[in-house]
């Protein structure tokens, strides 16, 4: 405890000397428009109350967009309040095993020893320059709430945590997703991981109690904040919906300078359930077709996107075939993985309990299908993402298949081989949760979906809801054939809706170098 206090004191000194200048600096803008902003603040009092619970003040993607939203909403008459964690949570989405000495040290000291001070002291001053009310978790937590959260987290059986709900709030699900993100793994590694898991549960409970207290004090008409999963944002969303608050989650989209806003729940859920009436009758033209196909082709290099995973892909089919050792003249089925730890929520329609179970069982199936080649592309973000995976898919495959079946080929994440060119050469592509299904169906490639891919439920793909349905679809391979023209036309309408309507341009936010989005 003495060591932790000394660490925190030292961090405060460092932060005072070297503040975080990466935060948006609103002061020059407000100085130029001081009178206009003062009138806007006055006019917004008593207006529709909107909560922007950034919570994690050091999460720069959040503070960048959410400070802009706070200003924009205030100018339009909304009474905006902000919510920050003031070094209260025992774990959060900024915590990561690579940012601490060890997970054992994190169990003892939590984020308070590594990042809390810089996080709060970075975000709070920036928000306060706006003149808006900043609420804090610490001020909302009663002694009783703190005790209840601590005792619940300590006493709950570990195997009960993932499904635990607090009066209907899925706190355990978000605690598990947060813990897996902390480790960048799809499964917990043992050792200290149970204690880390309990920290995330404890943090989720504190978040729930604080958010409920805030929402009980005065009604909010809406809440807008990042992502809507993990700790704390997943639980904030649960509590807001419970209170009848209209929730809007945002996330950076694929297209550069654009964002997705998802109403009611995280986009991981809403984009799968979006009604077809939102896009299937979209007026079509040659201009829209050209705009869409030009953008889809740019995604092969990521030249018009926020992030690119493979800026200089190998697109020559002959070179690809030589590197892999595959013969594309034979029937070939593509398979695309996801990053194993990402967005590990419960999806009722998934045919398998998790991606690795699906992948292992798929390889086992094709081991007995020598008439067909299986080509697996491991997601490049395993090594190039902001949170690189610490449970590589290739290692998991080798653990189950020390010697791969002779008709199964794997493109590792570090390979420069173009995912798009390779999958276009396949008879059919099988996916779990990747968004690439949107692009492949637009090119006429038949796609089988087994997980939470957004192309699911659109009348464009073969969607497996059980393992039995999945194997029945595999038995049809390689004979599904290219998608008919009317299905391709439908797929392109959805792709246009997805990339050009759901992704809302916000050109006032420009890419920055040296800051990783998470």
HELIX and SHEET records of a PDB file:
HELIX    1   1 UNK A    2  UNK A   17  1                                  16    
HELIX    2   2 UNK A   27  UNK A   32  1                                   6    
HELIX    3   3 UNK A   34  UNK A   44  1                                  11    
HELIX    4   4 UNK A   60  UNK A   75  1                                  16    
HELIX    5   5 UNK A   97  UNK A   99  5                                   3    
HELIX    6   6 UNK A  103  UNK A  109  1                                   7    
HELIX    7   7 UNK A  110  UNK A  113  5                                   4    
HELIX    8   8 UNK A  116  UNK A  128  1                                  13    
HELIX    9   9 UNK A  137  UNK A  140  1                                   4    
HELIX   10  10 UNK A  143  UNK A  155  1                                  13    
HELIX   11  11 UNK A  158  UNK A  161  1                                   4    
HELIX   12  12 UNK A  171  UNK A  183  1                                  13    
HELIX   13  13 UNK A  193  UNK A  217  1                                  25    
HELIX   14  14 UNK A  233  UNK A  242  1                                  10    
HELIX   15  15 UNK A  267  UNK A  273  1                                   7    
HELIX   16  16 UNK A  276  UNK A  278  5                                   3    
HELIX   17  17 UNK A  286  UNK A  298  1                                  13    
HELIX   18  18 UNK A  317  UNK A  324  1                                   8    
HELIX   19  19 UNK A  355  UNK A  367  1                                  13    
HELIX   20  20 UNK A  381  UNK A  384  1                                   4    
HELIX   21  21 UNK A  393  UNK A  400  1                                   8    
HELIX   22  22 UNK A  419  UNK A  424  1                                   6    
HELIX   23  23 UNK A  436  UNK A  442  1                                   7    
HELIX   24  24 UNK A  467  UNK A  475  1                                   9    
HELIX   25  25 UNK A  485  UNK A  496  1                                  12    
HELIX   26  26 UNK A  497  UNK A  501  3                                   5    
SHEET    1   A 7 UNK A 133  UNK A 136  0                                        
SHEET    2   A 7 UNK A  79  UNK A  84  1                                        
SHEET    3   A 7 UNK A  49  UNK A  55  1                                        
SHEET    4   A 7 UNK A 222  UNK A 226  1                                        
SHEET    5   A 7 UNK A 246  UNK A 252  1                                        
SHEET    6   A 7 UNK A 258  UNK A 263 -1                                        
SHEET    7   A 7 UNK A 503  UNK A 505 -1                                        
SHEET    1   B 6 UNK A 408  UNK A 411  0                                        
SHEET    2   B 6 UNK A 373  UNK A 377  1                                        
SHEET    3   B 6 UNK A 332  UNK A 336  1                                        
SHEET    4   B 6 UNK A 428  UNK A 431  1                                        
SHEET    5   B 6 UNK A 446  UNK A 449  1                                        
SHEET    6   B 6 UNK A 462  UNK A 463  1                                        
END                                                                             
